[in-house]
Amino acid sequence: MAMLAAFVVILFTADTALGRQTGRESPVVKAVQRVGPAVVNISSEVSSRKQSHPFSGFGLNPLFEHFFRDFFDPYPGMRPERSALGSGVIIDGTDGLIITNAHVIANAGKIRVALQDEREFEAEIEGADLDFDLAVLRIKSDQPLPDIAMGSSDDLMIGETVIAIGNPFGFSNTVTTGVISALNRSIRTENRTYHEFIQIDASINPGNSGGPLLNINGELIGINTAIYAKAQGIGFAIPISKAKKIISDLIEHGEVQQAWIGVTVQAIDTELARYLNIPKDAGVIVTAVERNSPAGSGGIREGDIIVAIATRVILSVDDYQTAMRGHKSGLALPIRIWRNGKALDISVTPAPFPMETAGELTHRLLGIRVADITGNHRKQYRISTENGAVISAIQPTCFLARIGARKGDVIRRINDVPVTSGGDFLQAVVKYRHKKSMVLILQRGDEAYYITVEVSR
């Protein structure tokens, strides 16, 4: 095997030298030769969840009888499946940092990273965020690792030549070229909507996900993703200028730190637009400004209409939330508002969410208060677990109360975050506070179920 590899290298070197002599070494060839060694193949053992209905074979539990479609066995049998293949690119050869798509490593067991020179490493996950579909991995090597030069996606041109490198269908280091077809594309998938993507006509197939998109100079301008199943003859990539902030948070905190300015907004429907004498798609209206918040300090008032954040036009609540997720705390954020028939430009500096208000936020969104599980709780409510957050108070009219949840029930998980304490649950609510719904594992006694909970605004 070693002799064969050496022979291939000799042939490749000779062929490359011949290419230079005959003038066939184009800018694309040069970019691929320079960047190719930093592109990696990612494989991982995944376990698929075999869902089963908890009510089959016996009567429905009154707690969930009207909502049984939302519940599944929280401890289903897990069966190993074939390795999920994807791509990635090394952005820091000294620290062994790799970026890829979050969906490439979702539900992964051991993650293996293979380089172009056939070196293999086991990788650790530094952080991942499915909302942005980005993840950061780390590998350790005694020898230097090749890495890529970061570019910018702020000045991209439609029609500009681009290069994609990845491992489509497991074929390593495959190169495709094309042009930028469009910018700022929004893609709706089954689970979420992604914004501000680069659209290209270079082929992006399963396995390309996480690989680099390069400009003609071989600089990283995007992360390719194959999340749009209907794409034929087109591909999409996450702009690197947007990804840099996400990557920084994942490396530093292990998750994306959402900027907070302390306002509540709502969409402007036809009736409200008629009352305010403004177009329906004029922006989002501020319905509340929290005390001592960055928005209050910056001059935002109730009734203001937010029409733009930085360079992004705001037409909906989704636009507003996407714009806020794309900015870091501590950096001034230009916001354009409409007030009393006039446009005003103001500056607000987002801050980290104040965790001391997380309890009130949880009560407002979900209608419950939670606490750590104590000996008294276990005795009073016959709680059989030590891990989780116990519901200590519940609003009679909230969604959870309407389906039969009550004081003493234990929350074991929220979305993909395990809950071992009341503090864990509050932190997760802050993380997912912009979601329209949250998935909880709710336990009573020895039985536990998945529940999709509507979030109250």
C-alpha positions in Angstrom: 0.0 0.0 0.0 2.8 2.4 0.9 4.6 1.7 -2.4 1.4 2.2 -4.3 0.8 5.6 -2.6 4.4 6.7 -3.3 3.9 5.7 -7.0 0.7 7.8 -7.2 2.5 10.8 -5.6 5.3 10.4 -8.2 2.8 10.3 -11.1 0.9 13.3 -9.7 4.1 15.3 -9.2 5.2 14.5 -12.8 1.8 15.3 -14.2 1.7 18.6 -12.3 5.1 19.6 -13.6 4.0 18.8 -17.1 0.9 20.9 -16.6 3.0 23.9 -15.6 5.2 23.5 -18.7 2.3 23.4 -21.1 0.5 26.4 -19.5 -2.5 24.4 -18.3 -2.1 25.5 -14.6 -5.1 27.8 -14.4 -6.1 29.9 -11.3 -8.6 27.1 -10.5 -5.9 24.5 -10.5 -3.6 26.6 -8.4 -6.4 27.2 -5.8 -7.2 23.5 -5.6 -3.5 22.5 -5.2 -3.1 25.1 -2.4 -6.3 24.4 -0.5 -7.0 20.7 -1.3 -4.8 19.3 1.6 -6.9 21.3 4.1 -10.1 19.6 3.0 -11.1 16.6 5.2 -13.4 13.6 4.9 -15.7 13.2 8.0 -17.3 9.9 8.9 -19.2 9.0 12.0 -21.1 6.1 13.4 -24.7 7.2 13.9 -27.6 5.6 15.9 -31.1 6.0 14.6 -33.9 6.3 17.0 -36.6 3.7 16.5 -39.8 5.5 17.6 -42.6 3.6 19.2 -46.0 4.6 20.6 -46.2 4.4 24.4 -49.9 3.8 24.4 -50.1 0.7 22.2 -51.5 -2.4 23.9 -53.1 -0.6 26.8 -55.4 2.3 27.7 -54.4 5.9 27.1 -53.0 7.8 30.0 -55.5 10.6 30.8 -52.6 13.0 31.1 -51.9 12.8 27.4 -55.0 11.3 25.7 -55.7 14.3 23.5 -52.1 14.8 22.5 -50.8 11.3 22.0 -49.5 12.1 18.6 -46.8 14.3 20.2 -45.4 11.5 22.4 -42.9 8.9 21.7 -41.0 6.4 23.8 -38.1 8.5 25.4 -36.0 5.4 25.7 -36.3 3.8 22.3 -34.1 1.0 21.0 -31.0 2.5 19.3 -29.5 0.7 16.4 -26.2 1.5 14.8 -26.2 2.5 11.1 -23.7 3.1 8.4 -21.2 6.0 8.8 -22.6 9.4 7.8 -20.2 11.0 5.3 -19.5 14.7 5.0 -16.7 17.2 4.4 -14.9 19.8 6.4 -12.0 22.2 6.2 -9.2 23.0 8.6 -9.2 26.6 9.5 -6.4 26.5 12.1 -3.6 23.9 11.6 -1.9 24.8 14.9 -5.0 24.1 17.1 -6.5 21.5 14.8 -9.8 23.3 14.3 -12.2 22.2 11.6 -15.5 23.6 10.5 -18.3 21.6 8.9 -22.1 21.5 8.9 -23.9 20.6 12.1 -26.1 18.1 10.3 -23.0 16.2 9.3 -22.2 15.3 12.9 -25.8 15.2 14.3 -26.3 12.1 16.5 -22.7 11.0 15.9 -20.8 8.5 17.9 -17.1 8.5 17.2 -16.1 11.0 14.6 -13.3 10.2 12.3 -11.4 12.8 10.2 -9.3 11.7 7.2 -6.9 14.0 5.4 -5.8 14.0 1.8 -2.5 12.5 2.8 -4.4 9.5 4.4 -3.7 10.6 8.0 -6.7 9.8 10.2 -7.8 11.4 13.5 -10.5 11.0 16.0 -12.3 14.4 16.4 -14.0 16.1 19.4 -16.9 18.5 19.0 -16.1 22.0 20.2 -19.6 23.2 19.5 -22.5 23.0 17.0 -25.6 24.9 16.2 -28.3 23.4 14.0 -30.1 26.8 13.5 -27.0 28.0 11.5 -26.0 24.4 10.4 -22.4 25.0 11.6 -20.1 22.9 13.8 -16.5 23.2 15.0 -14.4 20.0 15.5 -10.9 19.7 17.0 -8.2 17.1 16.2 -4.8 16.7 17.8 -1.7 16.1 15.7 2.0 15.9 16.5 2.8 17.1 13.0 1.7 20.4 11.3 -1.7 20.4 9.7 -2.6 22.3 6.5 -5.1 25.0 6.8 -7.0 27.5 4.7 -6.9 31.3 4.4 -10.1 33.0 5.4 -11.7 35.3 2.8 -14.7 37.6 2.9 -18.2 37.1 1.6 -19.1 40.8 1.9 -18.1 41.8 -1.6 -19.2 38.8 -3.6 -20.4 39.4 -7.2 -23.1 37.5 -9.1 -21.4 35.7 -11.9 -18.1 35.4 -10.0 -16.2 32.1 -10.5 -16.3 29.8 -7.4 -14.8 26.4 -6.5 -16.3 23.8 -4.3 -14.3 20.9 -2.8 -15.8 18.0 -0.9 -16.5 14.3 -0.7 -19.8 13.7 -2.6 -21.2 10.2 -2.1 -17.9 9.3 -0.4 -15.7 10.2 -3.4 -12.9 12.1 -1.6 -11.6 15.5 -2.7 -13.9 16.1 -5.6 -13.7 19.5 -7.2 -16.6 21.3 -8.9 -16.6 24.8 -10.4 -19.3 27.3 -11.3 -20.4 30.8 -10.7 -22.4 32.7 -8.0 -26.0 32.5 -9.2 -27.6 34.6 -6.5 -27.0 36.1 -3.0 -29.1 36.3 0.2 -31.2 33.2 -0.7 -33.6 31.9 2.0 -34.1 28.1 2.0 -37.0 26.4 3.8 -36.5 22.8 4.9 -38.7 20.4 6.8 -37.5 21.7 10.2 -36.4 25.3 9.8 -35.6 28.2 7.4 -32.1 29.3 6.6 -31.3 32.8 5.5 -28.7 34.7 3.5 -27.2 31.7 1.6 -25.0 32.0 -1.4 -26.5 30.2 -4.4 -24.1 28.7 -6.9 -24.4 26.5 -10.0 -21.5 24.2 -8.9 -22.9 20.8 -7.9 -23.4 20.3 -4.2 -24.3 16.7 -3.4 -24.6 14.6 -0.2 -21.1 14.3 1.2 -20.2 17.8 0.0 -21.8 19.3 3.1 -19.2 21.1 5.3 -16.7 21.5 2.5 -15.2 24.8 1.5 -16.5 27.2 -1.2 -13.5 29.2 -2.6 -13.1 32.2 -4.7 -10.6 32.2 -7.7 -7.8 33.2 -5.3 -8.4 30.1 -3.2 -9.8 32.0 -0.2 -12.6 30.6 1.9 -15.8 32.5 1.2 -18.5 29.9 2.2 -19.3 26.5 3.7 -21.2 24.3 1.3 -24.3 22.6 2.5 -26.6 20.0 0.9 -29.6 20.6 3.1 -32.0 21.4 0.2 -33.1 18.0 -1.1 -34.8 19.3 -4.3 -31.7 21.1 -5.5 -30.7 20.0 -9.0 -28.0 21.7 -10.8 -27.7 24.3 -8.0 -26.0 24.4 -4.7 -26.0 26.6 -1.6 -23.3 27.8 0.9 -23.2 29.7 4.2 -21.4 33.0 3.7 -18.1 33.0 5.6 -18.6 36.5 7.0 -21.8 35.3 8.7 -20.1 32.1 9.7 -17.2 33.8 11.4 -19.3 35.1 14.3 -20.9 31.7 14.8 -17.6 29.9 14.6 -16.1 32.3 17.2 -18.9 31.6 19.6 -18.7 27.9 19.1 -15.0 27.9 19.9 -15.2 30.2 22.9 -18.5 29.1 24.4 -19.5 25.8 22.7 -22.7 27.4 21.5 -24.0 30.5 19.9 -24.4 33.4 22.2 -27.6 35.2 21.2 -27.5 38.9 21.4 -30.2 40.6 23.6 -31.5 44.1 23.4 -34.6 43.7 25.5 -37.6 44.2 23.3 -40.7 42.2 22.4 -41.9 42.5 18.8 -44.9 41.3 16.8 -45.8 41.1 13.2 -47.9 43.9 11.6 -51.1 42.3 10.3 -53.6 44.0 8.0 -55.8 45.4 10.8 -52.9 46.9 12.7 -51.4 48.3 9.5 -54.7 50.0 8.7 -54.9 51.4 12.2 -51.3 52.8 12.1 -51.8 53.9 8.5 -48.7 52.1 7.3 -48.0 49.3 4.8 -48.5 45.8 6.1 -44.9 44.7 5.3 -43.4 47.8 6.9 -41.5 45.9 9.6 -42.2 44.7 13.1 -43.8 46.7 15.9 -42.2 46.9 19.4 -44.8 45.9 22.0 -42.6 46.0 25.1 -39.2 47.4 26.1 -37.6 45.8 29.2 -36.4 48.0 32.0 -32.6 48.8 32.0 -32.3 47.1 28.6 -29.9 48.0 25.8 -32.9 49.0 23.7 -34.2 51.3 26.4 -30.8 52.9 26.8 -30.5 53.3 23.0 -33.9 55.1 22.7 -36.3 52.5 21.4 -39.8 52.9 22.7 -43.0 50.9 22.7 -44.9 51.5 19.4 -41.7 52.0 17.3 -41.6 50.0 14.1 -38.2 48.3 13.4 -37.7 48.5 9.6 -34.0 47.6 9.3 -31.2 46.1 11.4 -27.7 46.9 10.1 -28.1 46.2 6.3 -31.0 43.8 6.7 -34.5 44.9 5.8 -37.0 43.7 8.4 -40.3 42.5 7.0 -41.3 39.8 9.6 -40.6 38.5 13.1 -38.4 35.8 11.5 -36.4 38.5 9.8 -35.9 40.3 13.1 -34.8 37.1 15.0 -32.5 36.1 12.2 -30.9 39.5 12.2 -30.4 39.5 16.0 -28.8 36.0 15.9 -26.2 37.2 13.4 -24.7 39.8 15.8 -22.4 39.6 18.8 -22.9 41.2 22.2 -20.9 44.3 22.9 -20.8 45.6 19.3 -22.9 48.6 18.4 -25.8 47.7 16.1 -27.4 50.3 13.8 -31.2 50.0 13.8 -33.7 52.0 11.7 -37.1 52.6 13.2 -40.2 54.4 12.1 -41.8 56.7 14.6 -44.6 59.2 14.2 -44.2 59.1 10.4 -40.5 59.7 10.4 -37.5 57.3 10.0 -34.9 57.5 12.8 -31.5 55.8 12.9 -30.3 54.8 16.3 -27.5 52.7 17.7 -28.1 49.9 20.3 -25.3 47.7 21.9 -26.6 44.2 22.4 -25.7 42.4 25.7 -25.8 38.8 27.0 -29.2 37.8 28.2 -29.5 38.6 32.0 -29.9 35.2 33.5 -31.5 36.7 36.7 -34.6 37.2 34.6 -34.7 33.7 33.2 -37.4 32.6 35.7 -39.8 35.3 34.6 -39.1 34.6 31.0 -39.9 30.9 31.5 -43.1 31.8 33.3 -44.1 34.1 30.5 -43.3 31.7 27.6 -44.3 28.4 29.1 -46.5 29.3 32.1 -44.4 27.3 34.6 -41.8 27.8 37.3 -39.2 25.2 38.0 -36.9 24.2 40.9 -34.1 21.7 41.7 -35.4 18.3 42.9 -35.1 18.0 46.7 -35.9 15.2 49.1 -39.2 16.8 49.9 -40.1 16.9 46.3 -39.3 13.2 45.9 -41.4 12.3 48.9 -44.3 14.6 48.1 -44.7 13.8 44.4 -43.1 10.3 44.4 -40.4 11.3 42.1 -38.2 8.4 41.1 -35.3 10.4 39.6 -32.7 12.7 41.0 -32.0 14.5 37.7 -34.3 17.0 36.1 -36.2 20.2 37.0 -39.4 19.8 38.9 -42.5 22.0 38.1 -43.1 24.0 41.2 -45.9 26.2 39.9 -48.1 26.2 36.8 -50.6 28.6 35.3 -54.0 27.0 35.0 -54.5 28.3 31.5 -51.1 27.5 29.9 -50.6 24.9 27.3 -48.9 22.4 29.7 -51.7 22.8 32.2 -54.4 22.2 29.5 -52.8 18.8 28.5 -52.8 17.8 32.2 -49.2 18.6 33.4 -49.1 19.5 37.1 -46.8 20.5 40.0 -44.4 17.7 40.7 -43.9 16.6 37.1 -40.2 16.4 36.2 -38.7 17.9 33.0 -35.8 15.7 31.8 -34.9 17.3 28.5 -35.7 20.4 26.4 -35.0 20.0 22.7 -31.5 18.5 22.5 -30.4 19.7 25.9 -30.5 17.2 28.9 -31.9 18.8 32.1 -30.3 17.8 35.4 -31.4 20.8 37.4 -33.6 23.8 37.5 -30.7 26.0 36.3 -30.2 23.7 33.3 -33.8 24.2 32.3 -33.7 28.0 32.6 -30.5 28.2 30.5 -32.1 26.1 27.8 -35.3 28.2 27.8 -33.1 31.3 27.3 -31.3 29.5 24.4 -34.5 28.6 22.7 -36.6 31.6 23.6 -37.2 32.6 20.0 -38.6 29.3 19.0 -42.3 28.9 18.2 -42.4 25.6 20.1 -40.1 23.5 22.4 -39.9 19.7 22.7 -39.8 18.5 26.3 -39.4 15.1 28.0 -41.9 15.2 30.8 -41.7 12.5 33.5 -44.2 11.5 36.1 -43.4 8.4 38.2 -41.6 5.9 36.0 -43.2 7.0 32.8 -41.7 9.7 30.5 -42.9 11.2 27.2 -42.0 13.6 24.5 -44.2 16.7 24.3 -44.2 19.5 21.8 -45.1 22.6 23.7 -46.4 25.8 22.1 -44.7 28.9 23.3 -46.8 31.8 24.4 -45.9 35.3 23.2 
